[in-house]
Amino acid sequence: MSPKRGAPVKVSGIYFLALVLLAYLLLFGTTPDKALAALAESWQVLAKLLPALIVVIVLLGLFNYFFNPKKMARFLGSESGLRGWLIAVAGGILSHGPAYIWFPLLSDLRGHGTKMGLIAAFIYVRAIKLPWIPLMVEYFGWPFTIIISLYLIVGGVVQGLLIDLFDRWVFVDGERPR
């Protein structure tokens, strides 16, 4: 989502980058071998994250191309109803990878009018990991696996409803700080 005209540009990312660069310079000045080891480790982490970041950027691009804000308000906005909850829960269960990879997409959805409760439910039900279901069944049996999964789904919806109540209570006029 592009920033609004006349809105101040956030520089917190630039400050953080400057702080990290300063830390590397200080570390390099005191213990160059540790600084190089830390830099090498940072590059390895970046190399691991880069494919996931590229996927998120592509997904955001496709999302922005195929879905306009009116559609999103209908599917995940304040009038989404049961369909919105089903989409949030199913999306949370089907999502894979680290949670922080999903934050840019969820932020973009929020910018298009998605309810905070649906985002909370999505994040909550991510605890259900489909690839782990057979392992859970092997160790704990079907009854436990089904019951814990249902608890997580119900808990996600309850958390989402509570977040929506809190959201309406705090932001009565609809204005949010950015």
C-alpha atoms as a printed R data frame, in Angstrom:
    type eleno elety resid chain resno       x       y      z
1   ATOM     1    CA   MET     A     1   0.000   0.000  0.000
2   ATOM     2    CA   SER     A     2   1.438   3.348 -0.962
3   ATOM     3    CA   PRO     A     3   1.761   6.126  1.608
4   ATOM     4    CA   LYS     A     4  -0.773   8.947  1.513
5   ATOM     5    CA   ARG     A     5   0.281  12.218 -0.033
6   ATOM     6    CA   GLY     A     6   1.584  14.620  2.558
7   ATOM     7    CA   ALA     A     7   1.995  11.852  5.141
8   ATOM     8    CA   PRO     A     8   5.331  11.885  6.965
9   ATOM     9    CA   VAL     A     9   7.780   9.211  5.853
10  ATOM    10    CA   LYS     A    10   8.763   6.750  8.572
11  ATOM    11    CA   VAL     A    11  12.505   6.770  9.102
12  ATOM    12    CA   SER     A    12  12.672   4.139 11.834
13  ATOM    13    CA   GLY     A    13  14.053   1.589  9.362
14  ATOM    14    CA   ILE     A    14  16.843   3.977  8.380
15  ATOM    15    CA   TYR     A    15  17.692   4.561 12.048
16  ATOM    16    CA   PHE     A    16  17.771   0.820 12.683
17  ATOM    17    CA   LEU     A    17  20.025   0.243  9.676
18  ATOM    18    CA   ALA     A    18  22.372   3.022 10.850
19  ATOM    19    CA   LEU     A    19  22.449   1.499 14.348
20  ATOM    20    CA   VAL     A    20  23.303  -1.957 12.978
21  ATOM    21    CA   LEU     A    21  26.035  -0.522 10.738
22  ATOM    22    CA   LEU     A    22  27.442   1.394 13.700
23  ATOM    23    CA   ALA     A    23  27.443  -1.786 15.804
24  ATOM    24    CA   TYR     A    24  29.311  -3.656 13.050
25  ATOM    25    CA   LEU     A    25  31.859  -0.828 12.760
26  ATOM    26    CA   LEU     A    26  32.426  -0.779 16.524
27  ATOM    27    CA   LEU     A    27  32.733  -4.559 16.608
28  ATOM    28    CA   PHE     A    28  35.104  -4.524 13.632
29  ATOM    29    CA   GLY     A    29  37.238  -1.897 15.382
30  ATOM    30    CA   THR     A    30  37.553  -3.942 18.563
31  ATOM    31    CA   THR     A    31  37.472  -7.585 17.370
32  ATOM    32    CA   PRO     A    32  37.648  -7.877 13.577
33  ATOM    33    CA   ASP     A    33  37.474 -11.692 13.581
34  ATOM    34    CA   LYS     A    34  34.168 -11.687 15.479
35  ATOM    35    CA   ALA     A    35  32.826  -8.911 13.251
36  ATOM    36    CA   LEU     A    36  33.600 -10.936 10.130
37  ATOM    37    CA   ALA     A    37  32.031 -14.048 11.688
38  ATOM    38    CA   ALA     A    38  28.897 -12.045 12.569
39  ATOM    39    CA   LEU     A    39  28.754 -10.596  9.059
40  ATOM    40    CA   ALA     A    40  29.106 -14.063  7.533
41  ATOM    41    CA   GLU     A    41  26.297 -15.325  9.781
42  ATOM    42    CA   SER     A    42  24.122 -12.371  8.748
43  ATOM    43    CA   TRP     A    43  24.663 -13.193  5.074
44  ATOM    44    CA   GLN     A    44  23.701 -16.817  5.731
45  ATOM    45    CA   VAL     A    45  20.478 -15.726  7.452
46  ATOM    46    CA   LEU     A    46  19.714 -13.371  4.564
47  ATOM    47    CA   ALA     A    47  20.330 -16.177  2.082
48  ATOM    48    CA   LYS     A    48  17.882 -18.389  3.979
49  ATOM    49    CA   LEU     A    49  15.221 -15.654  4.223
50  ATOM    50    CA   LEU     A    50  15.544 -14.308  0.688
51  ATOM    51    CA   PRO     A    51  13.437 -17.016 -1.023
52  ATOM    52    CA   ALA     A    52  10.629 -16.532  1.518
53  ATOM    53    CA   LEU     A    53  10.808 -12.753  1.152
54  ATOM    54    CA   ILE     A    54  10.618 -13.065 -2.636
55  ATOM    55    CA   VAL     A    55   7.546 -15.306 -2.300
56  ATOM    56    CA   VAL     A    56   5.889 -12.765  0.020
57  ATOM    57    CA   ILE     A    57   6.659  -9.900 -2.372
58  ATOM    58    CA   VAL     A    58   5.220 -11.887 -5.297
59  ATOM    59    CA   LEU     A    59   2.142 -12.804 -3.237
60  ATOM    60    CA   LEU     A    60   1.649  -9.146 -2.269
61  ATOM    61    CA   GLY     A    61   1.959  -8.134 -5.910
62  ATOM    62    CA   LEU     A    62  -0.541 -10.777 -7.043
63  ATOM    63    CA   PHE     A    63  -2.830  -9.902 -4.169
64  ATOM    64    CA   ASN     A    64  -2.788  -6.202 -5.068
65  ATOM    65    CA   TYR     A    65  -3.326  -7.030 -8.743
66  ATOM    66    CA   PHE     A    66  -6.273  -9.404 -8.330
67  ATOM    67    CA   PHE     A    67  -8.006  -8.009 -5.247
68  ATOM    68    CA   ASN     A    68  -9.128  -4.444 -4.894
69  ATOM    69    CA   PRO     A    69 -10.031  -2.896 -1.533
70  ATOM    70    CA   LYS     A    70 -13.783  -3.248 -2.190
71  ATOM    71    CA   LYS     A    71 -13.458  -7.010 -2.659
72  ATOM    72    CA   MET     A    72 -11.317  -7.302  0.444
73  ATOM    73    CA   ALA     A    73 -13.812  -5.335  2.514
74  ATOM    74    CA   ARG     A    74 -16.499  -7.743  1.361
75  ATOM    75    CA   PHE     A    75 -14.479 -10.914  2.115
76  ATOM    76    CA   LEU     A    76 -12.538  -9.826  5.221
77  ATOM    77    CA   GLY     A    77 -13.958  -6.459  6.267
78  ATOM    78    CA   SER     A    78 -16.465  -5.497  8.930
79  ATOM    79    CA   GLU     A    79 -19.351  -7.060  6.984
80  ATOM    80    CA   SER     A    80 -17.538 -10.313  6.133
81  ATOM    81    CA   GLY     A    81 -19.478 -12.458  8.599
82  ATOM    82    CA   LEU     A    82 -18.944 -16.204  8.779
83  ATOM    83    CA   ARG     A    83 -17.145 -16.326  5.417
84  ATOM    84    CA   GLY     A    84 -14.415 -14.015  6.763
85  ATOM    85    CA   TRP     A    85 -13.883 -16.209  9.812
86  ATOM    86    CA   LEU     A    86 -13.731 -19.347  7.664
87  ATOM    87    CA   ILE     A    87 -11.182 -17.722  5.326
88  ATOM    88    CA   ALA     A    88  -9.039 -16.539  8.267
89  ATOM    89    CA   VAL     A    89  -9.104 -19.917 10.032
90  ATOM    90    CA   ALA     A    90  -8.475 -21.932  6.849
91  ATOM    91    CA   GLY     A    91  -5.714 -19.558  5.783
92  ATOM    92    CA   GLY     A    92  -4.051 -19.796  9.188
93  ATOM    93    CA   ILE     A    93  -4.146 -23.585  9.161
94  ATOM    94    CA   LEU     A    94  -2.819 -23.813  5.597
95  ATOM    95    CA   SER     A    95  -0.076 -21.203  6.056
96  ATOM    96    CA   HIS     A    96   3.472 -22.452  6.471
97  ATOM    97    CA   GLY     A    97   6.820 -20.941  7.326
98  ATOM    98    CA   PRO     A    98   7.795 -18.509 10.043
99  ATOM    99    CA   ALA     A    99   5.059 -16.165 11.254
100 ATOM   100    CA   TYR     A   100   7.066 -13.004 10.612
101 ATOM   101    CA   ILE     A   101   7.077 -13.788  6.897
102 ATOM   102    CA   TRP     A   102   3.282 -13.360  6.895
103 ATOM   103    CA   PHE     A   103   3.308  -9.988  8.697
104 ATOM   104    CA   PRO     A   104   3.785  -7.840  5.537
105 ATOM   105    CA   LEU     A   105   0.862  -9.577  3.823
106 ATOM   106    CA   LEU     A   106  -1.308  -9.253  6.941
107 ATOM   107    CA   SER     A   107  -0.368  -5.576  7.229
108 ATOM   108    CA   ASP     A   108  -1.359  -5.054  3.608
109 ATOM   109    CA   LEU     A   109  -4.663  -6.829  4.245
110 ATOM   110    CA   ARG     A   110  -5.184  -4.575  7.270
111 ATOM   111    CA   GLY     A   111  -4.573  -1.562  5.056
112 ATOM   112    CA   HIS     A   112  -7.321  -2.818  2.760
113 ATOM   113    CA   GLY     A   113  -9.821  -2.991  5.620
114 ATOM   114    CA   THR     A   114  -9.435  -6.473  7.084
115 ATOM   115    CA   LYS     A   115 -10.738  -6.730 10.637
116 ATOM   116    CA   MET     A   116  -8.094  -7.058 13.343
117 ATOM   117    CA   GLY     A   117  -9.978 -10.036 14.776
118 ATOM   118    CA   LEU     A   118  -9.579 -11.981 11.540
119 ATOM   119    CA   ILE     A   119  -5.851 -11.269 11.533
120 ATOM   120    CA   ALA     A   120  -5.623 -12.406 15.173
121 ATOM   121    CA   ALA     A   121  -7.523 -15.607 14.368
122 ATOM   122    CA   PHE     A   122  -5.222 -16.263 11.395
123 ATOM   123    CA   ILE     A   123  -2.133 -15.909 13.582
124 ATOM   124    CA   TYR     A   124  -3.643 -17.961 16.439
125 ATOM   125    CA   VAL     A   125  -4.645 -20.989 14.354
126 ATOM   126    CA   ARG     A   126  -1.224 -21.136 12.729
127 ATOM   127    CA   ALA     A   127  -0.425 -23.345 15.730
128 ATOM   128    CA   ILE     A   128  -2.155 -26.155 13.822
129 ATOM   129    CA   LYS     A   129   0.538 -27.549 11.549
130 ATOM   130    CA   LEU     A   130  -0.814 -29.903  8.910
131 ATOM   131    CA   PRO     A   131   2.523 -31.671  8.350
132 ATOM   132    CA   TRP     A   132   2.667 -32.480 12.067
133 ATOM   133    CA   ILE     A   133  -0.820 -34.046 12.258
134 ATOM   134    CA   PRO     A   134   0.407 -37.597 11.445
135 ATOM   135    CA   LEU     A   135   3.143 -37.262 14.066
136 ATOM   136    CA   MET     A   136   0.628 -36.016 16.654
137 ATOM   137    CA   VAL     A   137  -1.664 -38.938 15.835
138 ATOM   138    CA   GLU     A   138   1.255 -41.353 16.203
139 ATOM   139    CA   TYR     A   139   2.244 -39.987 19.626
140 ATOM   140    CA   PHE     A   140  -1.097 -38.911 21.097
141 ATOM   141    CA   GLY     A   141  -3.829 -40.625 19.058
142 ATOM   142    CA   TRP     A   142  -6.726 -39.296 16.963
143 ATOM   143    CA   PRO     A   143  -8.949 -38.116 19.830
144 ATOM   144    CA   PHE     A   144  -6.273 -35.842 21.290
145 ATOM   145    CA   THR     A   145  -5.276 -34.499 17.853
146 ATOM   146    CA   ILE     A   146  -8.859 -33.666 16.919
147 ATOM   147    CA   ILE     A   147  -9.696 -32.134 20.299
148 ATOM   148    CA   ILE     A   148  -6.558 -29.971 20.464
149 ATOM   149    CA   SER     A   149  -7.139 -28.821 16.876
150 ATOM   150    CA   LEU     A   150 -10.752 -27.901 17.654
151 ATOM   151    CA   TYR     A   151  -9.629 -26.061 20.800
152 ATOM   152    CA   LEU     A   152  -7.123 -24.093 18.741
153 ATOM   153    CA   ILE     A   153  -9.751 -23.197 16.131
154 ATOM   154    CA   VAL     A   154 -12.313 -22.156 18.739
155 ATOM   155    CA   GLY     A   155  -9.608 -20.325 20.699
156 ATOM   156    CA   GLY     A   156  -8.546 -18.460 17.559
157 ATOM   157    CA   VAL     A   157 -12.098 -17.340 16.857
158 ATOM   158    CA   VAL     A   158 -12.634 -16.312 20.500
159 ATOM   159    CA   GLN     A   159  -9.361 -14.365 20.492
160 ATOM   160    CA   GLY     A   160 -10.385 -12.724 17.226
161 ATOM   161    CA   LEU     A   161 -13.780 -11.740 18.615
162 ATOM   162    CA   LEU     A   162 -12.126 -10.287 21.715
163 ATOM   163    CA   ILE     A   163  -9.688  -8.331 19.542
164 ATOM   164    CA   ASP     A   164 -12.614  -6.994 17.490
165 ATOM   165    CA   LEU     A   165 -14.420  -5.929 20.675
166 ATOM   166    CA   PHE     A   166 -11.288  -4.227 21.957
167 ATOM   167    CA   ASP     A   167 -10.703  -2.635 18.558
168 ATOM   168    CA   ARG     A   168 -14.215  -1.136 18.505
169 ATOM   169    CA   TRP     A   169 -13.913  -0.010 22.108
170 ATOM   170    CA   VAL     A   170 -10.549   1.742 21.694
171 ATOM   171    CA   PHE     A   171 -11.015   3.127 18.186
172 ATOM   172    CA   VAL     A   172 -14.650   4.228 18.394
173 ATOM   173    CA   ASP     A   173 -14.313   6.874 15.688
174 ATOM   174    CA   GLY     A   174 -12.491   4.494 13.350
175 ATOM   175    CA   GLU     A   175  -9.272   6.529 13.390
176 ATOM   176    CA   ARG     A   176  -6.096   4.588 14.037
177 ATOM   177    CA   PRO     A   177  -2.679   5.932 14.823
178 ATOM   178    CA   ARG     A   178  -0.154   5.108 12.081
